Amino acid sequence: MQSKKIIFDEYFKILSKTFEDVIPFNKLIKMQLENMNGDIGVKIDMRKELIGNYTKKMLHGGVISSVMDVAGGLTALTGMIKKETEIPLDVICERYFKLATINLRVDYLRPGEGPSFLATGSVLRAGKLVCLVDIKLHNNLKQLIAVGIGTYKVA
């Protein structure tokens, strides 16, 4: 594939297709990517299969951390792409499949209640090999459910 500057919408379209249709775990949880003006969010809708506390119908903590981890990794990848001026699309795909979580810390702030949730991230520091990301999960009422810090291998 020939080298050219990546247009975010093109990148997002390809990433969404792979993310939502190919990766089995993402399909199981039914994660969806959200285009947020050049940033990426990961959205999930509450379903009975995702409940951790059945009496209160709250989202399972493992689902929360999984969605936050995915959002953090995608934020790291997107941050790396924004940092470089030109990256061929084939290199982006290659880096996507090499992306790995080094460390993830999640603090649960309130019960995971609501019909939908959105995880977003922001890059705190992006190096050539490792990226540090601040991650937040909100419910549909914009209530902060959990916060986290993720460290990701990006190359």
N, C-alpha and C positions, 0 to 999 in steps of 0.2 A: 504494500500500500504506500502511496506517495505521501511525503511530508507536507503538512499544511497546518495552519493555525486551527485549533479546535473551536468550533462554535458551540456554546453551551447547550443550545436546544438539540443539536445533533448528538452531542455526547449524552444528554439526558435521555433521548429517545432510545439509543442503543443500550444504555445502562438499564433503563426500565424494562426493556424486553428481556434481557438476560436475567435481571434481578427477580422479576415477578413470574416469569414463565419457565426458567431453567433450574434455578436452585431449589431443591426439594424442601429444605427447611423453611425458606421464605414462603413457599406455596402452602405448606402446612399451617403456618401462623397466619397466612394471608396478608403479609406485609405489602404495602403499596408505597411507591415513591411519590413524593410531592415536589414539584418544581416551585421553589420559593425565591423568585427573582435572582437566579444565579447560584442559589444554595439548594441543598437537598434535604428534605425531611422524610422520615419514615412513619407512615400512618398505619394503625391497625384499628379495626372495629372490635368491640367487645362481643364475644360469643361465649356460650356456656362451656365450650371446650377449654377456654382460657382462664376459667375461674380457679382461684387458689383457695379462697375462703368461701365455701358454699353457702354459709348462713348469711353472709353479708354481700355475696355476689361480687367480690373484688377480684381484680386482675392478679394473676399469679406473679409473685416476685421474679421467678425465673423468666417469665415472658417479658416483664419489664426490662430486666438486665439484657436479655437477648436483643430486644428491639433497640435499646440504647447502644449496645455493642455494634450492631449493624449500622446505625446512624453515625456512630463515631468513625467507623471504618470508611464509610462513604464520604464523610466530611474530610477525612485525612486524604483520601484519593483526590477529591475535588480540589482541596487546598493545594495539593502538589501540582495539579494541572494548571491552576490559576497562577501559581508561582513561576512556572516556566512559560516562555513566550510561544514556543512552537513544539508540539509533541505529536508525532504521527499517531493516528488512531490505532494502528496495530500495537504500538508501544503501550498505549493506555490499556488495551485489552490484556496484554501480557502482564502489566503491573496489577491490574485488577485481580488476576488469578494468583498473584504472589502476595497480595495483601494479607497480613496476619496480625492478630491481636497479641501484643506483648503483655499488656496489663490492663485491667479494667477495675475501677472502684466505683461502686454505686451506693449512694445514700438514699434511702427511702424516706420521704418527708411526710406523705399522707397516703391514705388508702387509695388504691387504684380503682376508683369508682367513676363511671361515666360510660356513655355509649361509644366513644372513640378516643384515641390517644395519638399524639404526635411527638416524635423524638426528633430533636434538632441538635446540631453541633456547631461549634466554632473552633477554628484552629488557634491554639495558644502558641505553638511553636512548630515550624515545619523545617526539618533538616533534609539532607539528601537521602537518608536511610530510614529515619524515624520521625513520626509526627505525634504531637501531643494535642489532644482534643478535649474541650469542655462540652459536656452533653447534658441536655435537659429533656425531660418527658413531661408534657402537659396533657390534661384531659381536654375535652371539647369546650369546657367552661374557662379555659386558660389557667386552671389551677395547676400549680407546680406539684407534680407527683413524686419525681425523683431527679436527682442530679448525679453526675458522674464525671470522672476523668478517665480517658482512655489513651493508651500508648499503642501506636500501630507501626509495624514494619511496612514501609511503602516501596521499597526497592529490593 
